[in-house]
Amino acid sequence: MSVDLMEMWHTMGWFAKAIVWILFFMSIMVATVALQRYWEILKATKQTVKFAPLLSAALDANDLDAAENAVQECKGGHLAASYRGVFTALKENVKTRNLSATEVGSIARTIDLNKLEQLARFRRGMGMIATVGATAPFVGLLGTTMGVVNAFSGMATAGSGGLAAISAGISEALIATAFGLLVAIPAVWLYNYFTGKIELVSMEIDYGSKEFMNFLLAVENRISKGMEPFEAKAKVSSGGAAQPATAASGRP
């Protein structure tokens, strides 16, 4: 026995049809937001995979210009975006030898603010998906209730409780229930999926910022002691720049 959906649709009352249209509209909204979030997270992840080794190499070489260029090159990634405006201020502080705990704290707050902006960017529309996942079964239940009411109305009109009298109302009720679940289940799945992805984004930014703060505190410590901001070994790549450090150690 096959189910003829078109025949069921034509036998449904106007209220049940309105419920189905509402659920269809809710499913379209969920699909639209899900595609947008998936595309944004995918692009941001690719940019972050590209940015991480560039930043690591720049910090290993103590090259703040290269780090700033990496931020600009991969600004679409969440990790690079968390460093927006950081290296411009850091270069000035290092140049003037004015990198105290106050400046380090200011840079840390800048990273935190950028992180909040990125998380808000990825959470856009998540509330709507959660709302659809929570309310779609109840919207379907509303249609179910009216279907049962129609079934009893048909029974009263026919004057008997036969299957023919209540079949239209019962089928209407079951269709509304099925549509409600059909919309709610994917919405809940998608909400949990994107929540996990956003938590991963937050963890990546936190991990990267902690590593960067270690680098920053080391630079601040050297400046506070009146030393050069960066270790001399970082200057090996510039040819003979490493020679003063060798001479200072008294070794040939």
N, C-alpha and C positions, 0 to 999 in steps of 0.2 A: 504494500500500500504506500503510495507516494503522497507527499504533502505538496499541495498546490498553493504556493505563497501568494500568487496573484489572486486566486479565488478567495483566500483568507482576507487579503487586503480589501477586496471589494465588499466583503461581508462585515467588515469592521465598522463601528460607529465613528462619528466625527471626533469624539473625545479620544478614543483609542488611537485614531490616526494622528491626532495632534501630539499625543504622547510619543508615538514612534518618530515623528518629525523632530520633536525636541531632543530625543535621544540621538537621532542621526546628526543633528547640529552639534551636540556635545561631543560626539565621536570625531567630527571634523576638526573641532577646536583642539582636541587632544592630539590628533595626528599632526596638525600644523605645528603646535608647540614642540612636540617630540622630534619632528624633523629638523626644526630650527636648532634645538638644543644639541641634537646629535651632530649636526653639521658644524656648529660652533666648537663643540668639544673636540671633534676630530681635527679641525684646523688648528686649534690651540695646542693639541697634543703633538702634532707634527712640528709646529714651530718650537715647542719646548724641547723636543728631541734634538732639534738642530741647535738650539741656544745653549743647552747645558754644557756640551764640550767646548763651545766657544768661550763661555764665561770662565770655565775651569782653566783653560789654557791662558786666558788673559790674566787671571788672578795669580796663576803660577809664575807668570812672567812679570808680575807687578805692573802690568800695562793697563792703566785706567782708561786711556783713549780707546784701546781695543775693546774693553769691556763696555764702554758707552756705545761704540759702534755696533757691538753685538746686540745690545738692547734695542737700538733703532732698527736693525736688520730683522729682528724676530719679534717686533712689538705686538704681533698678533697672538703670541703665546702668553699664557697666564704667568709663567715664570719670568719672562722678560718684562712683562707689564708691571710686575711687582717691584722692579728696580727702576721704574720710570722716575727721573729726576734725582736719583741717588748719586750717580757718578759725577754729574755736573757739580753738585755741592761738595762731594768728596775730593775732587781734583783741586778745588779752590782751597779747601781746608789743608790738604797736604802741601800745597804750594806755599801757603802762608804759615805752615807749621802750627796751625790752630785747630788741633783735633783733640779736644778734651772729652770727658765723659758726657758733657752736655751735647756736643755735636754728635757723638755716637748714639746717644738716646734719641736725638732728633732724626737721624737717619733710620733708626729702628722703627720709629713711629711712622715715618714716610712709607716704609715697606709694609707695615701693618695696614695703613690706610689704603694702599694700592691693592693689598690682598682682599680687603673688604669689598673694594670696587669690583674685583674680578669675580668674587663669589656671588655678589649681587647680579653680575652680568649672566652667570650661568644659572642662577636660580630664577631668572625671569620666566614667568609662566608656570612655574612648578606648583604654585598655589592653586591654579586653575585645574591642573591635572589631578591634584589631591582632592579638590572639591568634586570633580566629576567621578572619581573613583569611589568617593564616600556617598554621593547622593544619587548616582544613576540607578542603583537597585531600588531606592525609594521612589524615584520617578516611575520606574517600571511597576512598582507595587501599587502606585496610584492608578495606573492603567488596569492592573489586575483587579483592584477593588471595583472599578467601574464596570469591568467585564462581568464580574460576579453579579453586580447589581442588574446589568442587562439580562443575565441568565435568569434571575428571579423574575424580572419583568416579563420575559418571554414565557416563563412558566405560568405567571398570573394571566397573561393574555390568552394562552392556549387552554387554561383551565386544567392542566394536567402536568405531571412531572416527567413526561417522556423525554427521550434523548433529543428528539427533533426540536423540542421547545427550548432546551438550554444549550444546545451544541454551539450555536453562534456566540453566545456570551462567554462560554467556557473557553472556546478557541481564542477569542479576543483577549481574555485574561491571560492565557498562557503565552500568547505572542508578546504581550507587553512585558511579562516577566522575563521572557527569553531575551528580548532586546535590552532590557535593563542590565542583565548580567553580561550580555555580550559587549556592552560598552564599559561596564565597571571593571571587569577582570583585566583587560589589557591596560586600562588606565592605572590600576594599582601596580601591575608589573612594571610599567614604564616609570612610574614615580619612584619605585624602589631602585630600579636600574640607574636612573639619573642621580638619585640621592647618593648612591655609592660612587658614581663618577665624580660628583662634586666633592665628596669627602676625600677622594684621591687627589683632586686638584689642590685642596686645602693642605693636605699632607705634603705634597710636593713643594708648595711654596714655603711651608714651615721648615722643611728639611733644608731647602736651599738657603733660606734666610739665616738659619742657625750656622751653617757652614760659612756664610759670608760674614756673620758677626764675629766668628773666630778670627777670620782674616783682619777684620776691622779693629778688633781689640789688640791684635798683635801690632798693627801699625800705630795705634794710639799709644801703646806702651813704649814703643821705640821713640816716638816723638816726645813723650813726657820725660824721657831720660836724656833728651838732647841729642839723640842719635839720628841717623838718616832714617826716613820713613820705611825704606825697603832695604832688605839685605843686599849686600854687594853681589851675591851670586846671580841676582836677576839681571845684572849688567853684562854678563859674559857674552850675550848675544850681540853686543855692540862693539865687539872687537877687543881692543886693549883696555876696556873700562874696568876689567877685573884686576888689573895690575896694582892699583893703589892698595887694595885689600891684601894682596900677597906681600907687598913691601911692608905694610904695617905689621904683619905677623912675624917679620924678621926672617922669613924663609926665602930662599933663592928662587 
